[in-house]
């Protein structure tokens, strides 16, 4: 069954994919992430194009025991084969709504494992061996199961993330890994900003001149008992890839097993409407490791400012016309019911006034900067 069938993507819990799994769980909804698999690990996929525009589920596999647990749902937005490698870009959706109670959670994972084994079919899932079927179409039972859990649980994404991370720690004792979760971006009023879409890109809408706070949950497991400090240096870093975005503090250390970190982001008054990429990363220098997610900021203008800027641009072109053809302005003034107004205003005065209006309106509207950006040579 492939026509409209959901996908199942399986990630083995082995380095370096364990860090990718932390990024997968930490990203906000609609964030784009990429998977890469050699085609030999997707033997049932006869056409890579069949993977496009499909909903699906990501499952984590314990390579030692062959046990599976659900992580998150997704939708594919890109699928291509380059050489013998399949590249999949997905937009992540909801985190698996696992129950906090151990007995209920065991029942959920037992049912999930039964469905995954049924989807894998005749491919061997013995422990300490590679599973040779990591991307596959499934009947839809797995995807519907996760939707049913979500509908029945009424828990939010942060709580779901916490339950999934706790199950990972429970199943993999002694784990040394830093998890994170993007809680959200708050505007100056303290309200969370909803992720929106523009030109096919999802991101946080922001307004120039405003300052925003990005909240990040952090949870670390080091396998140490009786000591809440981490075992080696690591920190959370926020990078801005555009001059229009300034950060009050670009990194914060991870000091304990759990924390909530806040990064302050200022959007320049002159920020253009192009998406501004920011990158949130967990950095572990002792392991020479860095992983995280891209967080686009979608710059929007206030409607009032858009109207004002539009009027200023119109004023610029009107003034330009007056500067080029002052005689036409004189004739217009002569036609007005004001005695000899056209004769009192000279062409030189019209040109000077038009030039001043052009300069003022161009600078106030940002038209001068736009023109400079679009006429650069070299």
Secondary structure, DSSP 4 states (H G I P E B T S, - for coil): --TT--EEEEEES-TTHHHHHHHHHHSPTT-EEEEEEEGGGBTT-S-GGGGTT-EEEEEEE-TTT--EEEEEEEEEEEEEEETTEEEEEEEEEEEP---SSHHHHHHHHHHHHHHHHHHHTTS---TTS--SB-EEE--SHHHHHHHHHHHHH---HHHHHHHHHHHHHHHSTT--EEEEEEEEEE-TTSPBPPEEEETTEEEEEEETT-EEEEEEEEEEE-S-SS--S-SS--EEEEEE-STTEEES-SEEE--SSEEEEEEEEEE-TT--SS-EEEEEEEEEGGGTEEEEEEEEEEEE--HHHHHHHHHHHHHHHHHHHHHH-HHHHHHHHHTSSSTTHHHHS-HHHHHHHHHHHHHHHHHHHTHHHHHHHTS---
